[in-house]
Amino acid sequence: MRLPFLAALLTIAPFGVCVAQMPMGQTPMGQMPAGHPPVGQNAPAAAVHSGTVLETIPASSYVYIHVKGDAGDQWLAAPAIELKTGATIRWPEGMLMANYHSKTLDRTFDQVFFVGSVEVVAAK
């Protein structure tokens, strides 16, 4: 009876010593260098572009947004959000897809940027 308990104790004891020797406030994986942007699912997306909504096309769980922004007229694909024409929005860097064909809309876009979020700055 004592032998399995002793074996388990000897197996987990080294882990306890390692954790006890770690400095407070640090994780086993270490800290990111000062000034490093957050990583992971909870990292906020930095809104680096802005523009005015010219047109929206809802499509399932996405919305296609035609905007006139800092880089001229362009199309975005973002998670569904209700937007009004004329609203000012901002969005983070996205993934560019050239000659993208939407099966839902049966439409091909010359270029569309897939972005993770869109934020309304000023409603119209």
C-alpha positions as CSV (number, residue, x, y, z in Angstrom):
1,M,0.0,0.0,0.0
2,R,2.8,2.4,0.8
3,L,4.8,1.6,-2.3
4,P,2.4,3.2,-4.8
5,F,2.1,6.3,-2.7
6,L,5.8,6.6,-2.3
7,A,6.3,6.1,-6.1
8,A,3.8,8.8,-6.9
9,L,5.4,11.2,-4.4
10,L,8.8,10.6,-5.8
11,T,7.4,11.2,-9.3
12,I,5.8,14.6,-8.6
13,A,8.4,15.9,-6.0
14,P,10.9,17.3,-8.7
15,F,8.1,19.3,-10.3
16,G,7.2,20.9,-6.9
17,V,10.8,21.9,-6.4
18,C,11.0,23.5,-9.9
19,V,7.9,25.5,-9.3
20,A,9.0,26.6,-5.8
21,Q,12.3,27.9,-7.3
22,M,10.7,30.0,-10.0
23,P,10.8,33.8,-9.3
24,M,7.4,35.3,-8.5
25,G,5.4,36.9,-11.3
26,Q,6.9,34.7,-14.1
27,T,5.4,31.9,-16.0
28,P,7.3,28.7,-16.9
29,M,7.4,30.0,-20.5
30,G,9.1,33.3,-19.4
31,Q,8.2,36.9,-20.0
32,M,8.0,38.7,-23.3
33,P,10.6,41.5,-23.8
34,A,9.5,45.0,-22.8
35,G,7.4,46.6,-25.6
36,H,6.4,43.3,-27.2
37,P,2.8,43.3,-28.5
38,P,0.4,41.0,-26.8
39,V,0.0,37.5,-28.4
40,G,-2.8,34.9,-28.3
41,Q,-6.5,35.0,-28.6
42,N,-7.0,37.9,-26.1
43,A,-4.5,40.2,-27.9
44,P,-6.4,43.3,-29.1
45,A,-6.2,44.0,-32.8
46,A,-4.6,47.3,-33.5
47,A,-6.9,49.4,-35.7
48,V,-4.5,50.9,-38.2
49,H,-6.8,51.8,-41.1
50,S,-9.9,54.0,-41.2
51,G,-12.4,55.0,-43.8
52,T,-16.0,55.7,-44.7
53,V,-18.5,52.9,-45.5
54,L,-19.7,53.2,-49.1
55,E,-21.7,49.9,-49.3
56,T,-22.2,46.7,-47.3
57,I,-23.2,43.2,-48.4
58,P,-24.2,40.8,-45.7
59,A,-23.1,37.2,-46.4
60,S,-23.8,34.5,-43.8
61,S,-21.5,35.2,-40.8
62,Y,-19.5,37.8,-42.7
63,V,-20.2,41.2,-44.1
64,Y,-18.4,42.6,-47.2
65,I,-17.7,46.3,-46.7
66,H,-16.8,48.7,-49.5
67,V,-14.9,51.5,-47.9
68,K,-13.1,54.7,-49.0
69,G,-10.1,54.8,-46.8
70,D,-6.5,55.9,-46.4
71,A,-5.6,53.6,-49.2
72,G,-8.4,54.5,-51.5
73,D,-11.5,52.4,-52.3
74,Q,-11.2,48.8,-51.1
75,W,-13.3,45.9,-50.0
76,L,-13.1,44.3,-46.6
77,A,-14.6,41.0,-45.3
78,A,-15.2,41.0,-41.6
79,P,-17.3,39.2,-39.0
80,A,-21.0,40.2,-39.3
81,I,-21.6,43.7,-38.0
82,E,-24.4,46.1,-38.8
83,L,-23.0,49.3,-40.5
84,K,-24.7,52.2,-42.2
85,T,-23.5,53.9,-45.4
86,G,-21.5,56.9,-44.5
87,A,-20.3,55.6,-41.1
88,T,-16.6,56.0,-40.3
89,I,-14.9,52.8,-39.3
90,R,-11.5,51.5,-38.5
91,W,-9.9,48.1,-38.8
92,P,-6.7,46.2,-38.3
93,E,-4.3,44.9,-40.9
94,G,-5.9,42.0,-42.9
95,M,-5.1,39.2,-45.2
96,L,-5.3,40.3,-48.8
97,M,-7.0,37.9,-51.2
98,A,-6.7,38.7,-54.9
99,N,-9.3,37.6,-57.4
100,Y,-11.4,36.2,-54.5
101,H,-14.6,34.5,-55.5
102,S,-17.4,34.4,-52.9
103,K,-19.5,31.3,-53.3
104,T,-22.2,32.9,-51.1
105,L,-22.5,36.0,-53.3
106,D,-21.4,34.3,-56.6
107,R,-19.2,37.3,-57.1
108,T,-15.5,37.8,-57.7
109,F,-13.7,40.6,-56.0
110,D,-10.5,42.0,-57.5
111,Q,-9.1,42.4,-54.0
112,V,-10.6,41.8,-50.6
113,F,-9.0,42.2,-47.2
114,F,-10.1,39.7,-44.6
115,V,-10.0,41.4,-41.2
116,G,-10.7,40.1,-37.8
117,S,-12.8,43.1,-36.6
118,V,-14.3,46.4,-37.6
119,E,-15.0,49.2,-35.2
120,V,-17.4,52.1,-35.7
121,V,-15.7,55.4,-35.0
122,A,-18.6,57.7,-36.0
123,A,-22.1,56.6,-37.0
124,K,-23.9,58.4,-39.8
